Amino acid sequence: MHLLRSSLILAALLAAPLPGSAQTAETAAYEELQARIIRVSEGVTPSVVHIEAISLHNNRRKQVTGSGFVVSSDGLILTNEHVVQKAEKVTVTIPGRKPKYPATVIGTDKQTDIGVLRIVVDEPLDPAEIGDSDTLRVGQWVLAIGNPYGLDGTVSFGIVSAKGRNLEVGKLLNDFIQTDAMIDRGSSGGPLVDLDGRVVGINSRGQGRGIGFTIPIRTALDVMEQIQKGRIERGWLGVTTQPLDRELAAYFNMPGATGVVVNSVSEDSPAAGAGLRPGDVITAIDDVSLEAEKEQDLGVFQREVASLQPGRNVRLRVLRDGRERKLLVAIGVQPKVVPEEARSEAGFHVQEITELLFRTHRLGARSGAYVSFVERGSPAFEAGLRRGDVIERIEDAGVQDLKDFRSAISRARRAERFLLTARRGDETKFLLVKPRAITPDEPAEEPSTAGTTSQID
């Protein structure tokens, strides 16, 4: 176990009194704090696990290592989504136990970067004690425990630098805890604990020396509970937004206004049904006022919408042409964030066209299968298929969704050649694919699937 001395505070803690001098009250306090840190680290480290995942990204497999911690004696483990995303194989190493345990990914959630694993054990595990992230205070001392760079049981010491941090990272909803306790590569998924030895967060990412971000344990437990139930449901309006900064507010002749500006409204969405339009400024949801000066401030609005119960009616206060309006909106269920995927042995992968994918890539239609990857030199690449194409037909079979794609590609895979009809912008491409020779006994390749998740605002 390593205790990283990363601050002057720790140097003071480890300073011994001069020979022959009387031990001061301050020195005694330092020594007691040092002893507490050692007790906490020794108490929590047995619950912190090392995770190895073999993940498939495009057509390449790579090993990802990370951390996690035990939350139940029968083998339930919390970690980060990005540690086990698209994992084909996951193993877990428990301190003091020699074998690596094969793990099942119960589910993941990309929006909170939470992953839930299950291992089967013969003897009960030592679960970590769970704390309360809501009561954390800025300046409070904490320990980050994990396995950076494969160094098991590493402990770093620091403080809570800030709370409620919004990061400009796509799809993330967290109000992160910021800490200067070191979170390096491989520490992801390990616990952040207070000096009572209770887990208050899950370490998610480091951003330079002394800047790390941790998911509040309250958020993690809520997501874990929903994953175990089989589905994550979040509220949805069906809008994209931008901040209303002071200059824009002054240009719109409403210098005192705060809120978010509506950029677009999805067809058949709750927002469209309520009459929201691009250019509207949402200033409040029910009695919760909104304020967004910068891009990172939009996280507050996104979390507020996501936390609303689907089916609930809420009132939006909206500024339109300088006049306030009140709109009643029935909150919908947030569409998927991570699309389901399938891959073909002809050298390409496709994704289902979700609401988010449709908007992000500005597709012309919601039907078809979106080409997310084409391997260079593959039969599909040689035929002219490219990333961003949308497959509409395979031979004479129409492709409306991923189910149609799987059925059609399964029939075409044994042919000497087959025709793909794909949409590329405003054009239609007719692409003749000549698959590599395969043996008659070769089984059809199973499509890969993304982890459990849910999204857009």
Summary of the structure (lengths in Angstrom):
residues: 457
radius of gyration: 25.9
end to end distance: 43.4
largest distance: 92.9
contacts: 1521
relative contact order: 0.10
helix: 21%
strand: 36%
